[in-house]
Amino acid sequence: MEMESKLVAHPRQSGRVSVENLPPSMIRKLANPSRGLNDVIPLWFGEPDRPTPEFICEAAIDSLKAGHTFYKPNLGIEPLRVALADYTNGLYETRFGPENIVVTNSGLVALGLASQCVVNEGDTVVTHAPMWPNLPAIQEVLGAQVVRVPLEMRSGAWRLDLDRLFAACTPETTMMMINSPSNPTGWMLNDVEQQAILDFCRHRGLWLIADEVYNRLVYDAPRAPSFSGKINDDDKVLLVNSFSKTWAMTGWRLGWLTIPKSMEKTFEMLVEYNFSCVPEPTQRAGIVAARDGEQFVSESVARYRQARDCLLEHLANFPRVTCVRPESTFYSWLSLDGMTDSYAFAEQAIHEAKVGMAPGIAFGPEGEGHLRICFAVDTDLIEQAIDRLGPMLR
């Protein structure tokens, strides 16, 4: 099933979008009334079903016991900034130092800081779609217009037409925003495509914000391609990452930015005026995750791969369902023949099948006709969910 191929630009706003005019999260709108109910299988949110590993939690507990309850440096404690630079250098053979790292209260906050730094009211931001709705919403709150280039189906896989992406950039465009590996489709840029995007942004003088929070959830490689291994320190590139998905730390709200060294003071001020600093016990947990978490990452990816294959095997039994095998993330992005209202269908599934899914429309108009299932769960739960959904999928 192909998505609508025309470019979609949100109507230009007169000034910034007020908080009152922001649309509610459709996923939370569906999920909140049913949260905590034991009879609903929750596959709507993008998080693992298992808690944070004990060795990570113990680091935070030890930090609290040691009395680490005071303000810390805006950009993060030095040991964590070093650990994150070393972690990235080990993955991508880069040469980042602690001065390239900004520790943030979540990947989402990192995206907000990056956008505050480079987006002005009246700017145009070019991105791809469907997309996690928070990413374009951040730009709209800042007063920017968002132009969305839909992904296309090619040879049974989602792909981004780079010619159309580049053609969408006008003289008013100041920034390109890329999320790869991508939520909700599991689509991923390759190295050649990343280099082409980087070269284009350099030529046009555009900022590039790259959301790479799913870079370890890849099924045919130890990591996803990253812009980090292609950039120079004078490139106008800001990289966003998070502890949430890689180390099962969604509730900790811990993320980081990789920035040009020359912007260290700028981000120090932005952090001060946004959240001051990240609590030290959280940062101490982050050090242990980045330093000692490789076995957990490998085990998690193996478990998600098994759940993905189980889900796809069962979905293949329903002729109405079309689902591309995701090469990354822990999401299945499926279309259902004859479904025209994904929100209504997802709401019906909660009441009739007791299964929670994310409606495709939550990820923009390009997502209508689709559903997102998070398969970061055990296979027995996948089988139970599909068994319940069977009558609705036939």
N, C-alpha and C positions, 0 to 999 in steps of 0.2 A: 504493500500500500504506500503510495507516494504522498508526501505532504504537499500542501499548497506551496507553489514555487515562487510566487511574487514576493517582493520585498514588503515588509510591514513596518511602517513608521508610526509610532505613537503620536497622537495629535500634539502639536506644539502647545505648551502651556504658557500662560502669561505669568512668568515668574516661577517660583518653586512650587512643587506640589505640597499642599498642607497635609499634616498628619491625618486630619479629619477626612480627607479625600482619598487616602490610601485604601485600596481594597483589602479586605481581610484575607488571611491565608486560608485558601479553600481546604487544604489538608487538615489544618487545625480545626477549622469549622466542622469538618466531618468527624474528626477523631475525638475532640474534647468531650462531647457528651458520652462517649463510650469508653474513655480511658479508665483503666482499673477494673473493667468488667472481665471476669475470668472466662466468660463464654465467647469472647470475641478474639479471633486470631489477628494480632496487630502487625500488618505488613505495610503500613502507610508511611511511617517515618523512616528516614535514612539513617538507621543506626543498628549496630549488632545487637543480638538478643542476649548476649552474655555481658556480665559486668567487667569493669576494668581489671586487668590481671593484678593479683595480690602484690607482686613485687613492686609495681608502680604505686599502689595505694600505700604500701609500707613506707615509701620514701616521703610521702606527704605527712603521714602520721609521725614519723621520726622528726620531721621539720617542725611540726606543731609542738611536739614534746620538747624540742630544743629552744622553744620560745621565739620562733621566726614569725612574729606577728606584727612587724613594723613596715612602714613604707620602704619601698625599694626603688632603685633607679628606674627612670621612665622607660628606657629601652629594654629593660630586663636585666637580671643578674648576669654577671660575666660568665659564670660556668655554663649557664644554659645557652647563651649566645655562642659560646665556643662550641658546645656540644652540637648545636644545630648547624653551624658552619661545617664542622667535621662530618656530620651526618650527610649533608648535601654533597660535600667534596668526595666522600666515599662512594656515593651513588653515581655521580655524574662526572667525576674527575675534574671538578672545578677547583678554584682557588679562593673561595670566599673566606673572609675573616669575621670576627665578631662585629666589626664595624658595619658589615653588610646585613646584620640581623636585627630586626625589631620584634620583640615579644609582645603579643597582644592577647586581649580577652576574647579569644575565638578567631577562627578564620573569617567569620562574618565581619567582626570588628576590623580585621586587617583589610578586608575589601572596602569598608567604609573609610578608613584612614587613607588608603591609596587613592580613592576617588576624591576625597576632600582635597588631596594634595594637587590633583591634576585637572579636575573638572570644574568649569565655571558655568554660571547661569547663561543659557543661550547656546552652549556648545552642543555638538552632535556627537553621539557615541555610537559606534557600529559594533554589532555583535551577531551571534548566531542564535538559532531557535529550533526547537523548544529549549527552554532554559529555566533553571531554578529561579522563581520569580523575584527573590530578594536581590539578585544581581542587577537587573534593570531598574528595580524600584529605588535602589540607592542613588542611581544617576538621576532619576526623575525628581527625587526629593531635593537634589542639588540644583535643579532647574535645567537639566540637559534633556535633549530630545534623543530617544533611543531608536535606532534603525536596526531591524532584525532581519537577518538573511537565513531563511529556512534551510535545514539540512535536506539532502536529497537521497533517495534510495538508488544505489548503484550496485548491480551484481550481488544483491542480497545483503548489502551492508549500508549503513548510514555514512554519508560523506558530505563534506562542505565544499561547495564550488568556490575556489579561491578567486576566480575571475569575477564572479558576482559579488564576493565579499569586498574585493578591491574597488569594483565599480560603484559600490554603495557609499564609498568615502567621497565626500564633497569638500569644498574649501572650508566649510563650517565644521568639519570633523576634526576633533582634537585627540580622540582616544579610541582605541580598539580594545574590546574586552573579549577574552577567550577563556572558555572553561573546557579543559581537556586533561584527562578523561572527563566525560561530560555527564552530568545529571540533567535529564532522566534517561537518556538513550543508551549510555554505555559506549558511545562513539568516542574515538580517540584520534588525534592528529598523529601523523608519522613525522619522522625527522625532516624529510624533504619539505613537507608542508609547513612545518614550523619555521624552517629557514626562510622559505618564501615569504611568510607573513612578517618575519623579523626584517627581512630586506626591504619589504614594502614600507613598513613603519619607519625605518631609517630614512628611506628616500623621501617620504612625505613629511618627516618630522613629527610623526604621531606618537603619542604615548601608547604603551601596551601594558594592560593589566592582565596577567595570566593567573587564573584560579586553577591550581594544581593539587587540590586537596585529596583527590583520588589516585595520586600517582603511584601508590604501592598496591592498589587493588587491580592487578593486571594478571591475566590468566595464561599468557604465552610468553611472558618475559618477567624478569625480577622487578621491573619498574617501567613506568611509562616514559616516552620521550618527554624531555623538559626543555623549556627555553633557557634554563639555567646554564646548560652546557654550551650555549651558542652565543651568549651575550658578552659584551665588553663592559667595563665599569662605567663608561660614559654613555651607554645605551639608555634610552628613556623607557625602561622596562621595570615593572614592579611585580614580583612573584608572590603569590599568596599560598600558604599551606596551613595545615591544621593537624592537631593530634587526634581529633574526633574519630575519623574513620579508620586510620591506620592502626591506632592502639586502643580502640574501643573506649574513647574518653569523651564522648559527646557531652556529658553533663559537666565536665570540668571547665569547659569554655576556655580552651587554650589554643592559640595559633601563633603564626609568625609571618613576617614579611621579609623578603630578601630584596634589598634596595641598593642603589649606587652609593658608594661611600660618601660622596659629596652631599647626600641628602640626610645624613645622620642627624644634624642639628634641626632640620626641618621636622623630621618625624619625632624628635624629642619633644618639640613644642606641641605637635599634634596630640601625642600621647598625653602630655600634661593636661591639656584642655579637654580631653575626651574621657579618660579613666584613670589618669595619674600613674598607675602601675598595676602589674599583675601580682596577686598574693604570692609570697615566697614559697609556701608549702606546695602550691600548684606548680610553680616553676621547678621545684626540686623533683617533683614527680615527673615533669617533662624531661629532665636530664636523664633519669633512669630509663624512661621509655625510649628516647633517642639513642642512648648508649647501649642498652641491654635488651632491646625489644625485638631483635631480628627473628628469633625463634617463634615468638608469638605472631609476628607478621606472616611468616611462612605457614604456620599452622592455620591461621585465619583464612588465608587465601585458598589453601587446600580445602577447607571446610566450605567456603563460599562456592568454590568450583563444583564441588559435589552437589550442593544445593541447587546451583544454577542448572546443572545437567539434569538433575531430577525434575526440576520445574519444567524445563523445555521438553523433556520426554513425555510428561503428562499433558502439557498443553498441546502437543502434536496430535493428541486424540480428538481434538475439537476442530472440525473443519472451518468454523467461523473465526478461529483465532489465528492471527499472523504475528509471529514474534521473531525478531532477528536475534541471533545468539550474541549477547553482549561480550565484547572483548575486554571490558574493564568495568569498574564500579561493582556494586552488588544490587543492580536494578535490572528487572525485566520490563521492557517497554513494549507492550502488546497492543495490537489493534483488534477490534471485534467487529466483524461484518454486521452492519445494520444498527450499530450503536451510534446515536447522534447526540446524546447528552451524557457525557462521561461522569459528570457530577451526580446526576440522578441515578445512574447505574451503580456508582460506588456507594451511594447512600442506600440503595436497595440491597446491595450485597451485605451491608452491615446488618440490616434488619432480617433479611431472609436467609443468608448463608452464614452470618456471624463471622465475616472476614472483612478486615479493613484494608483498603487499597487507596492509592492516591489517584484522583481523577486527572486525566490528561490536560484538561482545560486549566488546571492549576499552574501549568507551565507555559501558558500563553495560548493564543488562538491556534497556533500551529500544532498544539497537542490535543486538540479535540478529536474524539474518536479513538483515543488511546487510554490505557491504564498503566500505572507504574506499580510494580510489586517489588518490595525489598526482600531479597532472598538471603539476607545475612542471618539465617536461622538454621536449625537442624532439619534434615530431610524428612523426618517423621512429621514435622509441623507443615512442611510444604505439601506432603501427601494428604494430610488432613484438610488443609485449606482447599486444595484442588477438588477433593472429594465433595466438600461442602459446596463449592462453586459450580460443580458439574451441571446441575439443572439450568443455571443461568448462562452457561457458556455453550450449551448445545444448540 
